[in-house]
Amino acid sequence: MFSAATEAWDREQMEQVVSARTVSIPTHEISTTDFGLTRTEADSLYGWGVNAAHDFFTAPDQQAYLNS
């Protein structure tokens, strides 16, 4: 019983660490499995990714995490 509880707690802590290092990129109306993108769609995804990465790395809580 104790082992199961500690494993669940460890798993929860790891999920928080992983999410602190994960940049979520919005895909808006483009499906994540759409492999036939137009140039405009690909450019849009790229721009959304750049914006998401910028927001992620400049967020105050992320700066604190990176400096810890």
Buried (B, 14 or more C-beta within 10 A) or exposed (E): EEEEEEEEEEEEEEEEEEEEEEEEBEBEEBEEEEEEEEEEBEEBBEEBBEEBEEEBEEEEEBEEEEEE
